[in-house]
């Protein structure tokens, strides 16, 4: 473990986040590579260049930080491994990769099973997100790249991924993950290119989602227009065709549902032998009536009503 370090022991959470923004950390790796379904490379570029911040602290994040120590203790109890908590941010020792940083949850000290040090990565999540954690393919993509990024920066050979399920208050067995040199080499090349071209070069990566477009173009210019090119006309016609097919499929879906419901009548369940095919059950839902509240408490409604500006996209 020969990484460079930055002492973060005296930093506040806000100061730590500010320092972290100067590097590509483990949670940035999959995003920079375009493999994070929750966040795009364009959003990451906005953050790293100081144009926008998406990672607002919230109760779930605070719980994760506060519960980490308990997860470390439980991991040590189950494995017998000694885990130390680093008070440093690790920086890749190669000057050409000095934009890569790692903030790890724990360092596993040498033990009977492993001669060298390793990394402990903790995730406080939901059991529905990772129902099984038995092998590499069970690990969500963004976690895979985060772990490999840490092994790369610290030059270590193994990591244990320990989950804590918030919804069931359970600890599934930790998963051992080994260093993958080919994956690391590819990541180094692509992350370095992302940093050089987009962060140092201050050139935005291509926008890859509707969320990116909403951020880039939040407002329309009143009474403005733009002539469509041949390429855009092709996209327009293709979109109209897709929407027509969707409308037809929705109509077909509704027809099939009506057939099944009519056949079921007042019965709750449709069966084929012992196999349950469908259910149509009576249930109660409690809904808040905005219109009634507005009529009964008009002044209070005005105090809590807010106007949200949006851009609506419609095709003719």
N, C-alpha and C positions, 0 to 999 in steps of 0.2 A: 504494500500500500504506500505508493510514493507520490500521491497527489499533492498539489499545492493547497493551501487552506486560507480561509478568512475567518477570524474569530467573530462569532455571532452571539457569544454568551451574554453580552451586555446590551444587545439590541432589542428594541421593542418589536412587536409583530409588524408594525408599519415600517420600521427601519429595515427589518429583515426582508420584507416584500420589495422594498425599494432597491436593496442591494441585489436581490435575486433577479430583478428585471434587467440587469446588465448582462445576464447570461441566458443560455438555454438549459433549463433544468430538466429533471427527469419527467415531470408532468407535461413538459413542452415537447418532448421528443416525438410522440405520435402525432401531435398537432402539426408540427413543422413538416412532417412527412405526409400530411394529408390523410391520416389514418385515424383521426379522432372524430367520432360521429357527433360529439357534443360541441366541438369548437373547430373553426376552420383556420388554415394558414393565414388568411387575410386578417382574421380577428387577432391572431397572435402577433402579426406584424403591427397592427394598431397599438397593441399593448407595449411591445418592446421598443417602439419608437415614441412612446409617450403620448400618443394621440387619443387613447381611450383605455378604460379599465373595465374588465368584465368580471374579475374575481372578487366580488364583494363578499366580505365575511358574513356568515350566517350561522344560525344555531347548530346546524348539522356539522359544519366545519369546526365550530368551537368544541362541540362534543367530541369529534374525532381527535382533536389535539389533547383534550383533557383526559380522554380514555386511553391514550397511547401507553402510558406508564403501566396501567393495569394489564394491557395486552402483552407488554414486554414481560411482566412478571409471570403471567400465565404461560407464555411460551417457554420461559426458562424453567418453570416448574415441570412442564410436560417433557421437555427435552433434556434437561440437566445442563444446558449450555449457558455460559455466562454471557450476558449482553451488556455492553456499555453504551451510554448515550453520548454521542459526540456533541461538542459545543462549537463545531466548526462547519463551515461550508467548504466542500471539497471542489477544487478546480483541476481540470485535466492538466497533467504535467507537460504535455506536448504544446509548445507555444502556438503551433498552427491550429490546435484544438482548444485554445484557452478560453473560448466562448462557452465551453461545456462545463456545467456545474452539477453538483449533487448535494442534496440535503437528505440524508438517510435517517431512518427511524431508529436504527441501532446497529452496532458493530458486534458481531458474534466472535468471541475470542476463541483461539485454538482449543480443541477438545478431543475426546477419544475418537470421534468419527471423522473430524476434519483437522488436518495438520495446520492449516493456515486460517486466517481470519475470513469472515464472510459478512454478509449484509442481512439484516432483518428488515423486511418491508411490511408495514402494517396497513390494513385497509378496514375501516369500519363501514360496512355497507349493508345491503339487504340480501336476504337469502334468495329472493326471487331473481336477483341479478346474476348470482353465481350459484345455481342449485347444486352443482357438482364441482369439486376441485380435486381431481385425482391425477391430472396430467397437464402438460404444457398447453394443449389445445383448449382446455377448460378456462384458461386465464384470458380475461378480456384483452383485446388488442392493445389498448392504451397502457395497461399494466405490463404487458410483455415488453414493450419498448421502454417503459420507465425502469424496470428491473435491469434490462440489459444495458441501458444507459448508465446506471449506477455502477454496475460491474466494470464497465468501460472506464469511467472516470477514476474509480478507486483502484483499478487494476487488480480486482479480486476474482475468484473462480466460482463462487457459489452464493446463492441468496435463498433465504426461506421467506415465502410469502405466507403471512399469518393473517387470516380474516377474523373479524368479529362481526356477527350479524346483529344489527341493532334491533330488528323486529322480533328475534327469538332469543336474544341474549345468550348466544351459543358461540363456541369457538370450534370450527371444523379443523381437522388435522392440517398442520402447515405443509405447504408444498415446497420441495427442494427444486431449485432451478439452477442449472449449470451454465457457465459462460459459453457463448456461441461466437467464435471468432469471425465466421463469415458474416453473421448478422451485424456484429459490431463494426466490421470494416465498411459494410454498405451504409450503415447509419452514419459513421464518421464522415464519409464522402458527401452524403446528402445534407446532413446538418450543417457542415461547414459551408456548403454551397448556399444553403438557405440564409445563413448568417451574412456571408459575403455579399450576396446579390441583393437581399431584401432589407437587412438591418443596416449593415455598413453602407450599402449602396442606396438605401432609402427608396427602393423601388417596391411597390406593393406586389405581392403574389396575385395570381388570377383569383377573382372572386368565384367561389364554388357553391354558393347556396343562396336561397332567397333572403336569408338573414343577413348575408354579406351585402346584398343589394339594398336592403332596408337601411343598413347603417351608412352605406356610401351615398345613397340618394334618399334621404328622409323626406324631403319636401319637393313638390313639383313647382315649376315656374308657371304662374297663372297665364292662361290663354296662349301657351306655347305649343309648338308642334314640330315634328321631324319627319321628313320623307323616308319611307322604307326603301332599303336597298333590295336587290334581287335575293340575296341570302336571307334577309329578314322576312321577305315575302314568303319564301319557302317555309320558314319556321312558323309563320302565321297560319299558313294553310295546313301545315301538319298539326298544329295545336287545335285548330278548328275540327279537324278530322278526329283527333283523339277525344275531344270533348263530346263529339257526337256519338262515338262508340261507347264512351262511359255512360252517357244518358240512356242509350239503348240497353246496356247491360243492367243499369239500375232498374229500368222498366221490367226487364226479364226477371231480375231478382225479386222484385215486388210481386210479380205474377206467380212465381214458384212458391213464395212464402204464403200467398193467399190460398193457393191450392192445399198446402199442408195444414194451414189453420182451419180451413173449411172442413177438411177431412177429420181433424182432431175434435172439432166442436168444443164441448165443455171438458174434455179430457186434458190432463196436465202433461202427459208424457207420450211420445210416439216411439214405438218399439219395433224392432225386427228380431223376433225370438227374445233372447235375454239382453240384446244390445240396445242401449238407449240412443235414439237417433236425434230427438229434439224435445224441447220442453216449451210449454206455453203456460206460465204460472201467473196467478194473480199476486200482485205485490202493492205495497203502499209507498209512496214517495212524498216527502215533505219538501215543498218548494216555497221560497220566499216570493211573495207577490209584490213586485216593485210598483205596479200600477196602483194597487190598493194602498200601499204605504204612502205613495205620492199624494193620493186623494185625502188620506186621513191626517197626514203630517207634512203638509207642503213646505213649511219653513225648514223643518229638520231634513227633509229630502234635499232641499237646495244646499244646505250646509255640507252634505256628504256627497252630493253628485259632483262629478268632475268630467271635464271634456278632454278626450284623448284624440290627438291628431294622428290620422293614419292615411296611407296612400292605397287606394283601391285600384286593382288591375282588372279591367274588363275588356273582352273582345266583342266586336260587333258582328 
